[in-house]
Amino acid sequence: EQVFALDASLNFVPGTTQAREVLVAASLKYLEGLAVAARSDLDLAHEVADGYVRMARIQGVPTGPTLGRFDEAEASLLKAHTLIEMVLAARPGDLRALVRSVDIRHDRMIVADSVNRKSDAIAHATGAAARIEEVLNDDRATPEQRQAVIRMYQNVALANVNLRRYDEGVRLARRHAELIRTADADPGALSGSLSVLANALRLQGDLDGAL
């Protein structure tokens, strides 16, 4: 936690890129050491996967200030994916792991889309949507877990639109809007969802629907 807090404090300070890179390198070395023990400790595996996801967001997942290292971010996300899938293989109903799996697939989708790896972006978007529904269909999911995965639906819909998969973009945007309406979410989230839907309909040629 101290490492991530330190990086956050450096985000907007000019001339700190080198310091952030040193911080990331040291953190990755620490995570690599833990990953060996995590193979026989599922709780530790989850914690290490969390660490890799947070590292990836510093390295190059463009959801905030990053170092612009897309390949390194993907490598960290792949390690997180491997650990979380190991947890889910042993504990198929582990909701915390399922939510983290959505995070990983969502972030891999964004990275792949950013570097024009279309087939990978589609695969990760499809996987993220499926995992979101898996969480939403589980009666044990807490309101916080439901809200966490619902928030990611808009980006999954948007990615499909960016990938020119307009039918899927429309379907997912409508599903997202439906979920927001039934979950008493922030009205601003509904506005964003409807904006994605309108753009997808426009690109399909349905101008009346877009309006």
ZAPABA-459877 format. One line per 8 residues: number of its first residue (from 1); for each residue x, y, z of C-alpha. Coordinates in Angstrom, 1 decimal, padded with zeros to 4 digits, always signed. Example, Ala and Ser with C-alpha at 12.3 -4.5 7.8 and 13.67 -1.06 7.14 Angstrom:
2
1 = +012.3,-004.5,+007.8 | +013.7,-001.1,+007.1
REM end
This chain:
211
1 = +000.0,+000.0,+000.0 | +002.8,+002.4,+000.8 | +004.4,+001.8,-002.7 | +001.1,+002.6,-004.4 | +000.5,+005.7,-002.2 | +004.0,+006.9,-003.1 | +003.4,+006.4,-006.8 | +000.1,+008.3,-006.6
9 = +002.0,+011.2,-005.0 | +004.4,+011.2,-007.9 | +001.8,+011.0,-010.7 | +001.6,+014.7,-011.4 | +005.1,+015.9,-010.3 | +007.2,+016.9,-013.3 | +010.4,+014.9,-013.8 | +009.5,+011.9,-011.7
17 = +009.3,+009.3,-014.5 | +012.6,+007.8,-013.6 | +011.7,+007.6,-009.9 | +008.4,+005.8,-010.8 | +010.3,+003.4,-013.0 | +012.6,+002.5,-010.2 | +009.6,+002.1,-007.9 | +007.9,-000.2,-010.3
25 = +011.0,-002.4,-010.8 | +011.5,-002.8,-007.1 | +007.8,-003.7,-006.6 | +007.8,-006.2,-009.5 | +010.9,-007.9,-008.0 | +009.0,-008.2,-004.7 | +005.9,-009.6,-006.4 | +008.0,-012.2,-008.3
33 = +009.4,-013.4,-004.9 | +005.9,-013.8,-003.5 | +004.5,-015.5,-006.7 | +006.6,-018.6,-006.0 | +004.9,-019.1,-002.6 | +001.5,-018.1,-004.0 | +001.4,-021.4,-006.0 | +000.6,-023.2,-002.9
41 = -001.4,-020.5,-001.0 | -004.6,-019.4,-002.7 | -005.1,-016.4,-000.4 | -001.6,-015.2,-001.2 | -002.2,-015.9,-004.9 | -005.1,-013.4,-004.8 | -003.1,-010.8,-003.0 | -000.2,-011.1,-005.5
49 = -002.6,-010.9,-008.4 | -004.0,-007.7,-007.0 | -000.5,-006.3,-006.8 | +000.2,-007.2,-010.5 | -003.0,-005.5,-011.6 | -002.1,-002.3,-009.7 | +001.4,-002.4,-011.2 | +000.0,-002.8,-014.7
57 = -002.1,+000.3,-014.1 | +001.1,+002.2,-013.4 | +003.0,+000.6,-016.2 | +000.5,+001.2,-019.1 | -003.2,+000.6,-018.7 | -004.5,+004.0,-019.9 | -007.1,+004.6,-017.3 | -004.9,+007.2,-015.5
65 = -001.3,+008.5,-015.6 | +001.0,+005.7,-016.7 | +004.5,+005.1,-017.9 | +003.2,+004.2,-021.3 | +004.6,+000.7,-021.2 | +001.8,-001.4,-022.8 | +003.9,-004.6,-023.2 | +005.0,-004.5,-019.6
73 = +001.4,-003.8,-018.5 | +000.2,-006.8,-020.5 | +002.9,-009.0,-019.0 | +001.8,-008.0,-015.5 | -001.9,-008.6,-016.3 | -001.1,-012.0,-017.7 | +000.6,-013.0,-014.4 | -002.4,-011.7,-012.5
81 = -004.7,-013.7,-014.9 | -002.7,-016.9,-014.3 | -002.9,-016.5,-010.5 | -006.6,-015.6,-010.4 | -007.6,-018.5,-012.7 | -005.6,-020.8,-010.4 | -007.7,-019.5,-007.5 | -011.0,-019.9,-009.5
89 = -010.0,-023.5,-010.5 | -009.8,-024.4,-006.8 | -012.6,-022.1,-005.6 | -015.1,-021.8,-008.5 | -017.5,-019.7,-006.5 | -015.0,-017.2,-005.1 | -016.7,-013.9,-005.8 | -013.7,-011.8,-004.9
97 = -011.7,-013.7,-007.4 | -014.4,-013.4,-010.0 | -014.6,-009.6,-009.6 | -010.8,-009.4,-009.9 | -011.0,-011.5,-013.0 | -013.4,-008.9,-014.5 | -010.8,-006.2,-013.7 | -008.0,-008.2,-015.4
105 = -010.0,-008.9,-018.6 | -011.2,-005.3,-018.7 | -007.7,-004.0,-018.4 | -006.3,-006.4,-021.0 | -009.0,-005.4,-023.3 | -008.0,-001.7,-023.0 | -004.3,-002.5,-023.5 | -005.0,-004.6,-026.5
113 = -007.3,-002.0,-028.1 | -004.6,+000.7,-027.4 | -002.0,-001.2,-029.4 | -004.4,-002.3,-032.2 | -004.4,-006.0,-031.3 | -008.0,-006.3,-032.5 | -008.5,-010.1,-032.0 | -007.1,-009.9,-028.5
121 = -009.3,-006.9,-027.6 | -012.4,-008.8,-028.8 | -011.5,-011.9,-026.8 | -010.9,-009.9,-023.6 | -014.1,-007.8,-024.1 | -016.1,-011.0,-024.6 | -014.5,-012.6,-021.5 | -015.1,-009.5,-019.4
129 = -018.8,-009.3,-020.3 | -019.3,-013.0,-019.5 | -017.6,-012.7,-016.2 | -019.6,-009.6,-015.3 | -022.8,-011.5,-015.9 | -021.4,-014.4,-013.8 | -021.0,-012.0,-010.9 | -024.4,-010.4,-011.4
137 = -026.2,-013.7,-011.5 | -024.7,-014.8,-008.2 | -027.1,-014.1,-005.4 | -024.2,-013.8,-002.9 | -022.7,-010.8,-004.7 | -022.7,-007.8,-002.5 | -024.0,-004.4,-003.7 | -020.4,-003.2,-003.8
145 = -019.3,-006.1,-006.0 | -022.3,-005.6,-008.3 | -021.5,-001.9,-008.6 | -017.9,-002.6,-009.3 | -018.6,-004.9,-012.3 | -021.5,-002.8,-013.6 | -019.1,+000.2,-013.9 | -016.9,-001.8,-016.2
153 = -019.8,-002.6,-018.6 | -019.7,+000.8,-020.2 | -016.0,+000.4,-021.2 | -016.7,-003.1,-022.6 | -019.6,-001.7,-024.7 | -017.4,+001.2,-025.8 | -014.5,-001.1,-026.8 | -016.9,-003.1,-029.0
161 = -018.0,+000.1,-030.7 | -014.4,+001.1,-031.2 | -013.7,-002.3,-032.7 | -016.6,-001.7,-035.1 | -018.7,-004.5,-033.6 | -021.7,-002.2,-033.5 | -024.4,-004.9,-032.9 | -022.5,-006.1,-029.8
169 = -021.8,-002.5,-028.7 | -025.6,-001.7,-028.9 | -026.5,-004.9,-027.0 | -024.0,-004.2,-024.2 | -024.8,-000.5,-023.9 | -028.5,-001.3,-023.5 | -027.7,-004.0,-020.9 | -025.5,-001.5,-019.0
177 = -028.3,+001.1,-019.1 | -030.8,-001.5,-017.8 | -028.5,-002.4,-015.0 | -027.9,+001.2,-014.0 | -031.6,+001.9,-013.9 | -032.3,-001.2,-011.7 | -029.3,-000.6,-009.4 | -030.0,+003.0,-008.3
185 = -026.7,+004.1,-009.7 | -025.4,+007.5,-010.3 | -027.5,+009.2,-013.0 | -024.2,+010.4,-014.6 | -023.4,+006.7,-015.3 | -026.7,+006.4,-017.2 | -025.8,+009.4,-019.2 | -022.5,+007.9,-020.2
193 = -024.1,+004.6,-021.1 | -026.8,+006.2,-023.3 | -024.0,+008.3,-025.0 | -022.2,+005.1,-026.0 | -025.5,+003.6,-027.2 | -026.4,+006.6,-029.2 | -023.0,+006.6,-030.9 | -023.3,+002.9,-031.7
201 = -026.7,+003.4,-033.2 | -025.5,+006.3,-035.3 | -022.6,+004.2,-036.7 | -025.1,+001.5,-037.6 | -027.1,+004.1,-039.5 | -030.0,+004.3,-037.1 | -030.1,+008.1,-036.7 | -033.7,+008.1,-035.2
209 = -032.6,+005.6,-032.6 | -029.5,+007.6,-031.9 | -031.6,+010.8,-031.4
REM end
